[in-house]
Amino acid sequence: MNTIILNKIEEKYIIDERKDVKVGDTIKVHSKIVEGEKERIQIYQGIVLARKHSGTHENIIVRKISKDVGVERIFPLHSPNISKIEIVKRGKVRRAQINYMRKRIGKRAMLIKEKHETIPSRKKSNK
């Protein structure tokens, strides 16, 4: 009974635009940073390694390579501190979490197959 009430309350805070982010995608996360009285937007670009939890508690783990060092950051997906998420490139992976990317070094650390949208072929009629 309580979970039904909580789910109805949480529906207001879920942002539908961010639901299409998937594991393997290269994304740009525009996050708001407050420094004293000033507020600015910082862009963090990397590959989505995992999506965890559900509802308003959903998180994504984004990994990037900065000066030959792998850096990971966890973003709450439906947080008001994230102004927008841009999808740079779609990735094709067969896992729910791609933790094996952590062991990769150099150019292979950011290499994931691209997902191409295919046009359905027409069936040939036997006339």
Z-matrix of the N, CA and C atoms (Angstrom, degrees):
N
C 1 1.449
C 2 1.525 1 111.39
N 3 1.332 2 117.08 1 -44.75
C 4 1.456 3 120.59 2 -179.11
C 5 1.519 4 112.21 3 -67.34
N 6 1.336 5 117.32 4 -34.31
C 7 1.461 6 119.55 5 -179.40
C 8 1.527 7 111.31 6 -67.65
N 9 1.318 8 117.27 7 -32.23
C 10 1.468 9 120.28 8 178.47
C 11 1.519 10 109.90 9 -65.57
N 12 1.313 11 116.55 10 -42.83
C 13 1.463 12 121.32 11 179.14
C 14 1.526 13 110.46 12 -65.72
N 15 1.339 14 116.98 13 -44.00
C 16 1.469 15 120.76 14 179.05
C 17 1.520 16 111.87 15 -62.85
N 18 1.325 17 117.96 16 -41.01
C 19 1.466 18 121.28 17 179.22
C 20 1.522 19 111.60 18 -62.57
N 21 1.335 20 117.34 19 -38.49
C 22 1.467 21 120.37 20 178.06
C 23 1.522 22 111.77 21 -66.37
N 24 1.325 23 116.67 22 -37.50
C 25 1.469 24 120.64 23 178.25
C 26 1.523 25 110.34 24 -69.26
N 27 1.339 26 117.54 25 -41.33
C 28 1.461 27 121.47 26 -177.34
C 29 1.519 28 113.28 27 -70.39
N 30 1.326 29 118.72 28 -23.51
C 31 1.467 30 121.76 29 -179.23
C 32 1.518 31 112.66 30 -57.70
N 33 1.316 32 117.89 31 -30.29
C 34 1.466 33 121.60 32 179.97
C 35 1.522 34 112.10 33 -65.99
N 36 1.334 35 116.95 34 -29.49
C 37 1.458 36 121.72 35 -172.76
C 38 1.527 37 113.63 36 -96.38
N 39 1.320 38 118.29 37 -6.17
C 40 1.463 39 121.58 38 179.60
C 41 1.523 40 109.25 39 -81.08
N 42 1.332 41 116.54 40 129.40
C 43 1.462 42 122.67 41 -179.58
C 44 1.523 43 107.91 42 -99.71
N 45 1.334 44 116.47 43 115.75
C 46 1.464 45 122.09 44 -173.54
C 47 1.523 46 113.09 45 -67.65
N 48 1.333 47 118.38 46 -28.86
C 49 1.466 48 121.52 47 -177.22
C 50 1.525 49 111.78 48 -63.37
N 51 1.307 50 117.34 49 -25.63
C 52 1.462 51 121.10 50 -174.62
C 53 1.519 52 113.10 51 -91.65
N 54 1.333 53 117.94 52 -0.28
C 55 1.459 54 120.56 53 -178.32
C 56 1.525 55 113.05 54 -73.84
N 57 1.346 56 118.26 55 -20.20
C 58 1.466 57 119.96 56 -175.83
C 59 1.523 58 113.49 57 -86.82
N 60 1.326 59 118.99 58 5.85
C 61 1.463 60 122.39 59 174.96
C 62 1.520 61 107.97 60 -76.39
N 63 1.347 62 116.33 61 126.54
C 64 1.461 63 121.02 62 -176.70
C 65 1.522 64 110.50 63 -124.06
N 66 1.313 65 115.93 64 164.33
C 67 1.457 66 121.79 65 178.03
C 68 1.527 67 109.06 66 -66.06
N 69 1.324 68 116.62 67 134.50
C 70 1.458 69 122.01 68 -179.41
C 71 1.510 70 113.32 69 99.78
N 72 1.331 71 118.02 70 -13.25
C 73 1.457 72 121.32 71 179.73
C 74 1.527 73 110.64 72 -76.19
N 75 1.323 74 116.06 73 145.03
C 76 1.457 75 121.42 74 170.81
C 77 1.524 76 106.17 75 -93.93
N 78 1.324 77 116.36 76 122.56
C 79 1.461 78 120.22 77 -174.31
C 80 1.524 79 111.28 78 -129.96
N 81 1.338 80 114.95 79 161.32
C 82 1.454 81 123.02 80 170.52
C 83 1.520 82 106.92 81 -115.22
N 84 1.318 83 115.97 82 122.10
C 85 1.458 84 121.15 83 178.95
C 86 1.522 85 107.87 84 -104.48
N 87 1.329 86 116.81 85 119.32
C 88 1.463 87 122.96 86 177.48
C 89 1.523 88 107.53 87 -94.69
N 90 1.333 89 117.07 88 101.87
C 91 1.462 90 120.07 89 -176.97
C 92 1.520 91 110.45 90 -109.28
N 93 1.333 92 114.77 91 144.24
C 94 1.460 93 121.58 92 179.65
C 95 1.522 94 109.10 93 -84.17
N 96 1.345 95 115.46 94 131.82
C 97 1.459 96 121.40 95 178.76
C 98 1.530 97 107.29 96 -120.77
N 99 1.323 98 117.10 97 128.05
C 100 1.459 99 121.90 98 179.16
C 101 1.520 100 108.28 99 -105.14
N 102 1.340 101 115.73 100 122.15
C 103 1.468 102 121.60 101 177.73
C 104 1.520 103 107.32 102 -122.61
N 105 1.305 104 116.90 103 100.18
C 106 1.463 105 120.77 104 -176.63
C 107 1.517 106 109.38 105 68.98
N 108 1.324 107 116.57 106 -119.04
C 109 1.460 108 121.48 107 177.79
C 110 1.524 109 112.35 108 -95.80
N 111 1.333 110 116.92 109 -12.55
C 112 1.462 111 121.06 110 -177.39
C 113 1.521 112 110.85 111 -89.14
N 114 1.323 113 115.06 112 150.36
C 115 1.456 114 121.52 113 177.90
C 116 1.525 115 108.23 114 -130.18
N 117 1.324 116 116.26 115 133.93
C 118 1.465 117 120.23 116 178.77
C 119 1.512 118 109.18 117 -137.87
N 120 1.341 119 115.35 118 167.46
C 121 1.463 120 121.00 119 178.99
C 122 1.518 121 108.49 120 -112.05
N 123 1.337 122 115.58 121 128.17
C 124 1.455 123 121.83 122 178.95
C 125 1.522 124 108.90 123 -112.63
N 126 1.334 125 116.76 124 134.77
C 127 1.458 126 122.09 125 -178.52
C 128 1.524 127 109.09 126 -99.64
N 129 1.322 128 115.65 127 130.49
C 130 1.460 129 122.79 128 179.53
C 131 1.520 130 107.09 129 -124.18
N 132 1.351 131 116.97 130 113.25
C 133 1.465 132 121.15 131 -177.37
C 134 1.517 133 109.88 132 -109.20
N 135 1.343 134 115.61 133 132.12
C 136 1.451 135 120.06 134 178.87
C 137 1.519 136 111.73 135 -173.60
N 138 1.330 137 115.97 136 -172.40
C 139 1.464 138 123.07 137 -178.48
C 140 1.520 139 109.18 138 -98.64
N 141 1.318 140 116.39 139 137.91
C 142 1.462 141 121.34 140 176.92
C 143 1.522 142 108.28 141 -77.79
N 144 1.346 143 116.30 142 117.18
C 145 1.465 144 121.36 143 179.82
C 146 1.515 145 111.69 144 -88.36
N 147 1.323 146 117.56 145 -35.31
C 148 1.460 147 119.78 146 -175.10
C 149 1.519 148 110.70 147 -158.01
N 150 1.324 149 114.07 148 154.91
C 151 1.462 150 123.06 149 170.63
C 152 1.514 151 106.59 150 -122.40
N 153 1.321 152 117.33 151 127.47
C 154 1.462 153 120.50 152 -176.38
C 155 1.511 154 110.65 153 -127.05
N 156 1.314 155 115.82 154 151.22
C 157 1.458 156 125.96 155 176.57
C 158 1.536 157 111.08 156 69.00
N 159 1.320 158 116.94 157 -168.77
C 160 1.463 159 120.58 158 -179.26
C 161 1.522 160 109.51 159 -150.94
N 162 1.314 161 115.26 160 170.29
C 163 1.465 162 120.49 161 179.67
C 164 1.515 163 111.61 162 68.96
N 165 1.319 164 116.26 163 -141.79
C 166 1.461 165 120.31 164 -179.30
C 167 1.527 166 111.97 165 -76.30
N 168 1.326 167 117.62 166 -11.99
C 169 1.463 168 121.76 167 -178.61
C 170 1.522 169 112.33 168 -91.19
N 171 1.309 170 118.41 169 7.88
C 172 1.458 171 122.08 170 -174.42
C 173 1.526 172 110.96 171 -70.83
N 174 1.339 173 115.67 172 133.67
C 175 1.463 174 122.98 173 -179.79
C 176 1.520 175 110.01 174 -121.93
N 177 1.340 176 115.50 175 153.16
C 178 1.463 177 120.77 176 170.24
C 179 1.524 178 107.75 177 -124.62
N 180 1.331 179 116.07 178 143.82
C 181 1.457 180 121.95 179 175.79
C 182 1.517 181 107.07 180 -105.24
N 183 1.333 182 116.18 181 121.24
C 184 1.468 183 122.13 182 -177.65
C 185 1.521 184 107.96 183 -114.93
N 186 1.338 185 115.55 184 131.76
C 187 1.467 186 121.66 185 -178.07
C 188 1.521 187 109.95 186 -119.02
N 189 1.333 188 115.76 187 136.48
C 190 1.457 189 120.85 188 173.92
C 191 1.519 190 108.88 189 -137.17
N 192 1.326 191 116.02 190 163.12
C 193 1.457 192 122.22 191 177.09
C 194 1.520 193 107.28 192 -105.63
N 195 1.327 194 116.95 193 120.04
C 196 1.452 195 121.96 194 -179.66
C 197 1.527 196 108.64 195 -125.19
N 198 1.325 197 116.78 196 113.76
C 199 1.464 198 123.16 197 -179.40
C 200 1.527 199 111.42 198 53.93
N 201 1.338 200 116.30 199 49.00
C 202 1.459 201 125.24 200 178.04
C 203 1.532 202 114.13 201 64.36
N 204 1.314 203 116.59 202 20.23
C 205 1.462 204 121.08 203 177.24
C 206 1.518 205 107.60 204 -126.20
N 207 1.331 206 116.83 205 131.35
C 208 1.456 207 120.87 206 178.08
C 209 1.521 208 110.64 207 -76.52
N 210 1.331 209 116.22 208 129.97
C 211 1.455 210 122.09 209 -179.15
C 212 1.522 211 107.83 210 -123.92
N 213 1.333 212 116.47 211 129.10
C 214 1.459 213 121.45 212 178.37
C 215 1.515 214 109.50 213 -117.40
N 216 1.324 215 114.06 214 146.54
C 217 1.460 216 119.56 215 178.87
C 218 1.517 217 109.03 216 -141.13
N 219 1.312 218 116.52 217 140.71
C 220 1.463 219 121.88 218 179.05
C 221 1.516 220 108.33 219 -102.47
N 222 1.334 221 115.59 220 125.90
C 223 1.461 222 121.39 221 179.00
C 224 1.518 223 109.67 222 -115.29
N 225 1.335 224 118.72 223 130.04
C 226 1.460 225 120.14 224 169.11
C 227 1.528 226 107.55 225 -69.81
N 228 1.313 227 117.67 226 123.12
C 229 1.460 228 122.05 227 -169.95
C 230 1.531 229 113.01 228 -64.95
N 231 1.322 230 117.89 229 -37.98
C 232 1.464 231 121.12 230 -175.81
C 233 1.521 232 112.76 231 -103.76
N 234 1.321 233 117.41 232 25.78
C 235 1.460 234 122.13 233 -178.49
C 236 1.527 235 111.05 234 -75.60
N 237 1.334 236 117.98 235 142.34
C 238 1.464 237 119.85 236 174.92
C 239 1.526 238 112.85 237 -71.41
N 240 1.336 239 117.63 238 -12.96
C 241 1.462 240 120.82 239 177.64
C 242 1.520 241 112.83 240 -77.89
N 243 1.312 242 118.27 241 -8.04
C 244 1.464 243 121.86 242 174.79
C 245 1.522 244 106.74 243 -99.95
N 246 1.343 245 115.93 244 115.98
C 247 1.462 246 118.59 245 -177.34
C 248 1.523 247 111.51 246 -76.98
N 249 1.344 248 117.85 247 -41.08
C 250 1.467 249 119.88 248 175.18
C 251 1.521 250 110.07 249 -163.04
N 252 1.333 251 114.53 250 162.06
C 253 1.460 252 121.93 251 176.54
C 254 1.518 253 107.67 252 -126.31
N 255 1.335 254 116.67 253 121.41
C 256 1.467 255 122.18 254 177.49
C 257 1.526 256 108.70 255 -101.77
N 258 1.305 257 116.22 256 136.68
C 259 1.462 258 120.59 257 175.07
C 260 1.528 259 107.31 258 -95.84
N 261 1.329 260 116.07 259 113.36
C 262 1.465 261 121.59 260 -178.42
C 263 1.514 262 110.06 261 -81.15
N 264 1.362 263 115.99 262 -46.61
C 265 1.453 264 121.35 263 -176.12
C 266 1.515 265 108.84 264 -148.01
N 267 1.313 266 115.97 265 137.87
C 268 1.468 267 120.88 266 175.86
C 269 1.522 268 109.07 267 -84.89
N 270 1.316 269 116.75 268 140.14
C 271 1.444 270 121.42 269 179.06
C 272 1.517 271 111.25 270 -113.10
N 273 1.318 272 115.96 271 151.60
C 274 1.460 273 121.22 272 178.78
C 275 1.522 274 107.52 273 -113.15
N 276 1.326 275 116.28 274 109.82
C 277 1.458 276 121.28 275 178.68
C 278 1.524 277 108.96 276 -130.52
N 279 1.328 278 115.37 277 160.27
C 280 1.463 279 120.51 278 -179.20
C 281 1.520 280 112.24 279 -112.34
N 282 1.295 281 117.54 280 16.69
C 283 1.455 282 122.34 281 -177.92
C 284 1.527 283 110.13 282 -125.86
N 285 1.326 284 115.70 283 156.76
C 286 1.460 285 121.17 284 176.04
C 287 1.524 286 109.93 285 -79.55
N 288 1.322 287 116.49 286 -30.99
C 289 1.456 288 122.31 287 175.94
C 290 1.520 289 108.19 288 -134.86
N 291 1.315 290 116.67 289 130.98
C 292 1.465 291 119.36 290 -177.58
C 293 1.531 292 109.84 291 -105.63
N 294 1.325 293 115.42 292 64.72
C 295 1.457 294 121.53 293 -178.64
C 296 1.526 295 112.19 294 -68.60
N 297 1.332 296 118.19 295 -18.23
C 298 1.464 297 121.14 296 179.63
C 299 1.524 298 111.38 297 -67.04
N 300 1.309 299 118.01 298 -15.48
C 301 1.473 300 120.84 299 178.53
C 302 1.530 301 111.56 300 -67.70
N 303 1.319 302 117.11 301 -21.33
C 304 1.467 303 121.11 302 -179.31
C 305 1.520 304 112.13 303 -67.25
N 306 1.328 305 117.57 304 -28.08
C 307 1.459 306 121.85 305 -177.71
C 308 1.526 307 112.54 306 -83.42
N 309 1.320 308 116.71 307 -13.75
C 310 1.469 309 120.12 308 -175.77
C 311 1.526 310 111.07 309 -79.29
N 312 1.353 311 114.39 310 148.44
C 313 1.457 312 121.68 311 -176.65
C 314 1.524 313 109.12 312 -126.33
N 315 1.317 314 116.91 313 146.53
C 316 1.455 315 122.50 314 173.96
C 317 1.513 316 113.25 315 73.37
N 318 1.325 317 115.69 316 -138.92
C 319 1.460 318 121.39 317 -175.87
C 320 1.528 319 111.75 318 -66.12
N 321 1.330 320 117.69 319 -31.73
C 322 1.466 321 121.46 320 -179.26
C 323 1.522 322 111.94 321 -68.31
N 324 1.334 323 117.57 322 -18.92
C 325 1.458 324 120.84 323 -177.35
C 326 1.523 325 112.09 324 -68.24
N 327 1.315 326 117.76 325 -21.63
C 328 1.461 327 120.97 326 -178.88
C 329 1.524 328 111.58 327 -116.23
N 330 1.335 329 117.59 328 14.18
C 331 1.456 330 121.55 329 -174.03
C 332 1.523 331 111.34 330 -96.20
N 333 1.317 332 115.80 331 115.11
C 334 1.462 333 123.12 332 174.75
C 335 1.519 334 106.68 333 -137.44
N 336 1.327 335 116.59 334 141.89
C 337 1.458 336 120.07 335 178.64
C 338 1.517 337 110.33 336 -62.11
N 339 1.335 338 115.20 337 141.69
C 340 1.464 339 119.78 338 177.70
C 341 1.508 340 110.20 339 -81.90
N 342 1.296 341 115.50 340 146.39
C 343 1.459 342 120.95 341 178.53
C 344 1.520 343 107.53 342 -94.55
N 345 1.323 344 116.02 343 117.70
C 346 1.458 345 121.24 344 179.71
C 347 1.518 346 109.15 345 -100.80
N 348 1.309 347 114.88 346 135.82
C 349 1.463 348 119.92 347 176.01
C 350 1.529 349 107.09 348 -80.85
N 351 1.326 350 117.54 349 121.69
C 352 1.455 351 121.04 350 -178.51
C 353 1.515 352 110.47 351 -98.59
N 354 1.321 353 115.55 352 148.26
C 355 1.457 354 121.92 353 176.99
C 356 1.524 355 107.48 354 -90.37
N 357 1.330 356 117.29 355 127.75
C 358 1.466 357 118.12 356 -179.11
C 359 1.528 358 110.92 357 -62.27
N 360 1.327 359 115.68 358 134.67
C 361 1.461 360 119.87 359 -179.28
C 362 1.528 361 110.24 360 -80.30
N 363 1.317 362 114.75 361 150.31
C 364 1.459 363 119.91 362 179.24
C 365 1.513 364 109.72 363 -86.46
N 366 1.302 365 115.48 364 140.58
C 367 1.461 366 119.35 365 177.97
C 368 1.520 367 109.14 366 -79.05
N 369 1.335 368 114.43 367 139.67
C 370 1.454 369 119.41 368 179.00
C 371 1.535 370 108.49 369 -80.56
N 372 1.296 371 114.24 370 133.66
C 373 1.474 372 117.77 371 178.94
C 374 1.522 373 109.52 372 -86.90
N 375 1.315 374 117.38 373 146.76
C 376 1.470 375 123.39 374 -179.64
C 377 1.520 376 109.01 375 -95.62
N 378 1.305 377 116.57 376 80.90
C 379 1.469 378 120.84 377 178.37
C 380 1.489 379 111.81 378 -109.08
